[in-house]
Amino acid sequence: MKALILSGGKGTRLRPLTYSGAKQLVPVANKPVLWYGIEEMVAAGITDIGIIISPETGAEVQGKTGNGEYFGANITYIIQDQPLGLAHAVQVARPFLKDSPFVMYLGDNLIQLGELRYFLQQFSQQQPDALILLRSVANPSAFGVAQVDETGRVLQLIEKPKVPPSNLALVGVYFFSHLIFDAIANIQPSSRSELEITDAIQYLINQEKQVLAYNLQGWWLDTGKKDDLLEANRLILDTYLTVSVVGEIDSKSQIIGRVQIGAKSKVINCTIRGPVVIGSNCHLENCFIGPYSSIANNVTLIDTDLEHSVILESAKISGIHQRIIDSVIGQRAQLVLAPRRPKALRFLIGDDCQIELT
């Protein structure tokens, strides 16, 4: 069994953060989104992993993630020259996948940790030609959608339909036998000029191949937008964060609830109310850090109130006299504000920005 994780694309929905980096490397609870997928594969027993990368961000993904040794896996990087669809990515990966059954996982998706193992067992035991995961959603027009009969058999798959036949969206996790390659060879590009994986699965259905569908019971998030990223951060912190304070905390500071603080970080005259994760080599002074905040390595926060936000590596924020909420601040960004601003501030700030409001 092999795994194929998609980490290409241009990340247009998460700009300006993704003008200078891969969306799959944006951190959730101080860990790149992509890494959760890799760890899920390894936990399920799949260690031979191919990662689809784009020419624009592939070097960054490869440099950050490495050869897989850190995860106990063997990672092969596969370049998809142009974003021509999920089925095209599978086609490009055929020299790596060969005739092995495999699981395909979208690298900017998160499913509840531990869910993958169960579905892998079902696929291995029943050996269908494809197994898809479904989840009811409020906005099915934004997804690939499945129509199923009363027995749960998949009748039809449609990519982003204007009039959805159901509210059952395809989760970004798919299990395939080698027959998917024949299906891809027999489909044509869609109106979006892409080879759609939904069309390939539909081909298998039309050929009366066995396509199983299971409803995902746990949570599932596509982290491609700011609010989704913040929600993923909240869920991970709420569910999995454990207490670990390694940094230096002065006597005037107060740590409340589940908080992680990394090595060589200094906390001076601050109140930190968990769940909160703070990386290594950070400097926090005269700050309030509220729940569901993630602060990456080498961040400096002075005279700042923060809550339900993600601060990326080496950012510097000072002089904030109002609370920053629901915000994502990019790498190396510098943010300085003067007093008498509104009661709460919301930001989506890209890497290397410098902002001063007076």
C-alpha positions as CSV (number, residue, x, y, z in Angstrom):
1,M,0.0,0.0,0.0
2,K,1.3,3.4,-0.9
3,A,0.2,7.0,-0.3
4,L,0.0,10.0,-2.6
5,I,-0.3,13.4,-0.9
6,L,-1.1,16.4,-3.1
7,S,0.9,19.5,-2.1
8,G,0.9,21.5,-5.4
9,G,-1.4,24.3,-6.5
10,K,-1.1,28.0,-6.2
11,G,-3.0,28.7,-2.9
12,T,-5.0,31.5,-4.3
13,R,-7.6,31.3,-1.6
14,L,-5.1,31.9,1.2
15,R,-3.3,34.9,-0.3
16,P,-1.4,37.0,0.7
17,L,0.1,34.3,2.8
18,T,0.7,32.0,-0.1
19,Y,2.2,34.6,-2.5
20,S,5.6,33.6,-1.0
21,G,5.0,30.1,0.2
22,A,3.1,26.8,-0.1
23,K,-0.3,26.7,1.5
24,Q,0.3,23.2,2.8
25,L,3.2,24.6,4.9
26,V,1.1,27.1,6.7
27,P,1.1,25.9,10.3
28,V,-1.8,24.6,12.4
29,A,-0.9,24.5,16.1
30,N,2.7,25.2,15.0
31,K,2.9,22.3,12.7
32,P,2.6,22.5,8.8
33,V,-0.8,21.3,7.6
34,L,1.0,18.8,5.3
35,W,2.7,17.1,8.2
36,Y,-0.6,16.0,9.7
37,G,-1.4,14.0,6.6
38,I,2.0,12.4,6.6
39,E,1.7,11.4,10.2
40,E,-1.7,10.0,9.6
41,M,-0.3,7.8,6.9
42,V,2.5,6.5,9.0
43,A,0.2,5.9,12.0
44,A,-2.0,3.8,9.7
45,G,1.1,1.8,8.6
46,I,1.7,3.4,5.2
47,T,5.3,4.5,5.0
48,D,6.0,4.7,1.2
49,I,4.7,8.1,0.4
50,G,4.7,10.2,-2.8
51,I,4.2,14.0,-2.5
52,I,3.0,15.9,-5.5
53,I,4.7,19.3,-5.7
54,S,4.5,22.3,-8.0
55,P,7.5,24.0,-9.7
56,E,6.7,27.2,-7.7
57,T,6.7,25.9,-4.2
58,G,8.1,22.4,-4.5
59,A,11.6,23.3,-3.3
60,E,10.2,24.8,-0.2
61,V,8.0,21.8,0.5
62,Q,10.9,19.4,0.0
63,G,13.3,21.5,2.1
64,K,10.9,21.8,5.0
65,T,9.6,18.2,5.0
66,G,12.7,16.3,4.0
67,N,13.1,12.6,2.9
68,G,10.7,11.3,5.4
69,E,13.2,10.2,8.1
70,Y,11.7,12.5,10.6
71,F,8.3,10.8,10.2
72,G,9.5,7.2,9.9
73,A,8.6,7.2,6.2
74,N,10.2,7.2,2.8
75,I,9.1,10.2,0.8
76,T,9.4,10.6,-3.0
77,Y,8.7,14.0,-4.5
78,I,6.8,14.1,-7.8
79,I,6.5,17.4,-9.9
80,Q,3.2,18.3,-11.5
81,D,4.3,21.0,-13.9
82,Q,0.8,22.5,-14.2
83,P,-2.3,22.3,-12.0
84,L,-4.4,20.2,-14.4
85,G,-6.5,18.4,-11.9
86,L,-6.4,15.7,-9.2
87,A,-6.7,12.9,-11.8
88,H,-3.8,14.4,-13.7
89,A,-1.7,14.4,-10.5
90,V,-2.5,10.6,-10.2
91,Q,-1.5,10.1,-13.8
92,V,1.8,12.0,-13.2
93,A,2.5,9.8,-10.2
94,R,2.1,6.5,-12.0
95,P,5.8,5.7,-12.2
96,F,5.9,5.9,-8.4
97,L,2.6,4.2,-7.7
98,K,3.0,1.4,-10.3
99,D,0.2,-1.1,-9.8
100,S,0.0,-0.8,-6.0
101,P,-3.2,0.1,-4.3
102,F,-2.9,3.6,-2.8
103,V,-4.6,6.2,-0.7
104,M,-4.7,9.8,-2.1
105,Y,-4.8,12.6,0.4
106,L,-5.2,16.3,-0.3
107,G,-2.4,18.0,1.6
108,D,-4.3,21.1,2.7
109,N,-7.1,19.0,4.3
110,L,-7.4,17.8,7.8
111,I,-9.5,14.9,9.1
112,Q,-9.9,13.9,12.7
113,L,-6.7,12.2,13.8
114,G,-7.0,8.4,13.8
115,E,-9.9,8.2,11.3
116,L,-7.7,7.0,8.4
117,R,-6.8,3.7,9.9
118,Y,-10.4,2.5,10.0
119,F,-11.1,3.3,6.4
120,L,-7.8,1.7,5.3
121,Q,-8.9,-1.5,7.1
122,Q,-12.2,-1.4,5.2
123,F,-10.4,-1.0,1.9
124,S,-7.9,-3.7,2.6
125,Q,-10.6,-6.2,3.8
126,Q,-13.1,-5.6,1.0
127,Q,-10.6,-4.8,-1.8
128,P,-13.0,-2.6,-3.9
129,D,-11.8,-0.7,-7.0
130,A,-12.3,2.6,-5.1
131,L,-13.4,3.8,-1.7
132,I,-14.5,7.3,-1.2
133,L,-15.4,9.3,2.0
134,L,-18.4,11.5,2.2
135,R,-19.5,14.2,4.6
136,S,-22.7,16.3,4.6
137,V,-21.9,20.0,4.1
138,A,-23.9,23.2,4.1
139,N,-22.5,24.4,0.7
140,P,-22.2,21.4,-1.6
141,S,-21.8,23.5,-4.7
142,A,-18.2,24.2,-3.6
143,F,-17.2,20.5,-3.6
144,G,-17.4,17.3,-5.5
145,V,-20.8,15.9,-4.6
146,A,-22.1,12.3,-4.5
147,Q,-25.6,11.0,-5.2
148,V,-26.3,7.7,-3.4
149,D,-29.3,5.4,-3.3
150,E,-31.2,4.2,-0.2
151,T,-28.7,1.4,0.2
152,G,-25.7,3.7,0.1
153,R,-24.5,2.7,-3.4
154,V,-22.9,5.6,-5.3
155,L,-24.9,6.5,-8.4
156,Q,-23.3,9.7,-9.6
157,L,-20.4,12.1,-8.8
158,I,-20.4,15.7,-9.9
159,E,-17.6,18.2,-9.5
160,K,-18.9,21.5,-8.0
161,P,-22.4,21.3,-9.4
162,K,-24.6,24.4,-9.7
163,V,-27.6,22.3,-8.7
164,P,-26.2,19.7,-6.2
165,P,-28.1,16.3,-6.2
166,S,-27.3,16.0,-2.5
167,N,-25.3,17.6,0.3
168,L,-22.8,14.8,0.5
169,A,-19.4,16.2,-0.4
170,L,-16.3,14.1,-1.2
171,V,-13.8,14.4,1.5
172,G,-10.2,14.9,0.3
173,V,-9.2,11.2,1.0
174,Y,-9.6,8.5,-1.7
175,F,-8.6,4.8,-1.8
176,F,-7.9,3.3,-5.3
177,S,-6.8,0.1,-7.0
178,H,-4.6,0.3,-10.1
179,L,-7.8,0.4,-12.2
180,I,-8.0,4.1,-11.6
181,F,-5.3,4.6,-14.2
182,D,-7.5,3.0,-16.9
183,A,-10.4,5.3,-15.8
184,I,-8.2,8.4,-16.1
185,A,-7.1,7.3,-19.5
186,N,-10.7,7.3,-20.6
187,I,-11.9,10.7,-19.4
188,Q,-11.6,14.1,-21.0
189,P,-10.7,17.5,-19.4
190,S,-13.6,19.3,-17.8
191,S,-14.9,22.8,-18.5
192,R,-12.2,23.9,-16.0
193,S,-9.6,22.3,-18.4
194,E,-8.7,19.8,-15.6
195,L,-8.8,16.0,-15.4
196,E,-11.3,15.6,-12.5
197,I,-11.0,12.7,-10.1
198,T,-14.8,12.7,-9.8
199,D,-15.0,11.9,-13.6
200,A,-12.5,9.0,-13.2
201,I,-14.5,7.6,-10.3
202,Q,-17.7,8.0,-12.3
203,Y,-16.1,6.0,-15.1
204,L,-15.5,3.2,-12.7
205,I,-19.1,3.3,-11.6
206,N,-20.3,3.3,-15.2
207,Q,-18.2,0.3,-15.8
208,E,-19.9,-1.4,-12.9
209,K,-16.7,-1.6,-10.9
210,Q,-17.0,-1.7,-7.1
211,V,-17.0,1.8,-5.6
212,L,-17.7,1.9,-1.9
213,A,-18.7,5.1,0.0
214,Y,-18.4,5.7,3.8
215,N,-19.6,8.7,5.7
216,L,-16.9,10.4,7.7
217,Q,-18.1,10.8,11.3
218,G,-15.3,12.9,12.7
219,W,-14.4,16.5,11.7
220,W,-13.0,17.4,8.3
221,L,-11.6,20.8,7.3
222,D,-10.2,22.3,4.1
223,T,-7.6,24.8,5.4
224,G,-7.5,26.8,2.1
225,K,-9.1,29.9,3.6
226,K,-8.3,32.0,6.7
227,D,-11.3,31.2,8.7
228,D,-10.9,27.4,8.0
229,L,-7.3,27.6,9.0
230,L,-8.3,29.3,12.3
231,E,-11.0,26.7,12.9
232,A,-8.5,23.9,12.3
233,N,-6.1,25.5,14.7
234,R,-8.9,25.7,17.3
235,L,-9.8,22.1,16.9
236,I,-6.3,20.8,17.1
237,L,-5.5,22.9,20.2
238,D,-8.8,22.0,21.8
239,T,-8.4,18.3,21.2
240,Y,-4.8,17.3,21.3
241,L,-2.7,20.0,23.1
242,T,-0.9,18.9,26.3
243,V,0.8,21.0,28.9
244,S,4.6,21.5,28.4
245,V,6.4,24.6,29.7
246,V,10.1,24.6,28.9
247,G,10.8,28.3,28.4
248,E,11.5,30.9,31.1
249,I,8.5,32.4,32.9
250,D,9.0,35.3,35.3
251,S,7.2,35.7,38.6
252,K,4.8,38.3,37.3
253,S,3.4,36.1,34.6
254,Q,0.4,33.9,34.9
255,I,-0.1,30.6,33.0
256,I,-3.7,29.3,33.0
257,G,-4.9,26.0,31.4
258,R,-3.3,23.9,28.7
259,V,-0.2,25.8,27.5
260,Q,2.9,24.8,25.6
261,I,6.0,27.0,25.7
262,G,9.1,26.0,23.8
263,A,12.8,26.1,24.8
264,K,14.6,29.5,25.1
265,S,11.3,31.4,25.0
266,K,11.0,34.2,27.6
267,V,7.7,35.3,29.1
268,I,7.7,38.6,31.1
269,N,4.7,40.1,32.9
270,C,2.2,38.2,30.7
271,T,-1.1,36.4,31.2
272,I,-1.5,33.3,28.9
273,R,-4.8,31.5,29.0
274,G,-4.9,28.2,27.2
275,P,-5.2,26.3,25.0
276,V,-2.1,28.1,23.6
277,V,1.0,26.9,21.9
278,I,4.2,29.1,21.8
279,G,7.3,28.0,19.9
280,S,11.0,28.2,20.8
281,N,13.1,31.3,21.1
282,C,10.1,33.7,21.5
283,H,10.0,36.9,23.5
284,L,6.7,37.9,25.1
285,E,6.5,41.0,27.3
286,N,3.4,42.8,28.8
287,C,1.0,40.6,26.8
288,F,-2.3,38.9,27.2
289,I,-2.4,35.7,25.0
290,G,-6.0,34.3,24.9
291,P,-7.3,30.9,24.0
292,Y,-6.8,29.2,20.6
293,S,-3.6,31.1,19.7
294,S,-0.6,29.6,18.1
295,I,2.7,31.4,18.1
296,A,5.5,30.0,16.0
297,N,9.3,30.1,16.7
298,N,11.3,33.3,17.0
299,V,8.2,35.5,17.5
300,T,8.4,38.8,19.4
301,L,5.3,40.2,21.1
302,I,5.5,43.3,23.2
303,D,2.5,45.2,24.7
304,T,0.1,43.0,22.7
305,D,-3.3,41.4,23.4
306,L,-4.0,38.4,21.2
307,E,-6.7,35.7,20.9
308,H,-7.9,33.1,18.4
309,S,-5.0,33.8,16.1
310,V,-2.0,32.3,14.3
311,I,1.3,34.1,14.3
312,L,3.9,32.7,11.9
313,E,7.7,32.4,12.4
314,S,9.8,35.5,13.2
315,A,6.9,37.9,13.2
316,K,7.2,41.0,15.5
317,I,4.2,42.8,17.0
318,S,4.4,45.7,19.5
319,G,2.4,48.5,20.9
320,I,-1.0,46.9,20.3
321,H,-3.4,48.5,22.8
322,Q,-6.5,46.7,21.4
323,R,-7.0,43.0,21.2
324,I,-6.0,41.2,17.9
325,I,-8.6,38.4,17.2
326,D,-9.3,36.0,14.4
327,S,-6.0,36.9,12.6
328,V,-3.2,35.2,10.7
329,I,0.1,37.1,10.7
330,G,2.7,36.0,8.2
331,Q,6.4,35.1,8.6
332,R,8.7,38.0,9.5
333,A,5.8,40.4,9.4
334,Q,6.2,43.5,11.6
335,L,3.1,45.2,13.0
336,V,3.1,48.4,15.1
337,L,0.0,50.3,16.1
338,A,-0.7,53.4,18.0
339,P,-3.5,53.7,20.6
340,R,-7.1,54.8,20.1
341,R,-7.9,52.2,17.5
342,P,-11.1,50.2,17.4
343,K,-11.8,47.7,20.2
344,A,-10.7,44.6,18.2
345,L,-8.5,44.2,15.2
346,R,-8.6,41.4,12.6
347,F,-5.8,40.8,10.1
348,L,-4.7,38.5,7.3
349,I,-1.1,39.6,6.7
350,G,1.4,38.0,4.4
351,D,5.1,37.3,4.9
352,D,7.6,40.0,5.2
353,C,5.1,42.9,5.6
354,Q,5.7,45.9,7.7
355,I,2.6,47.8,8.9
356,E,2.4,50.9,11.1
357,L,-0.9,52.4,11.8
358,T,-1.1,55.8,13.5
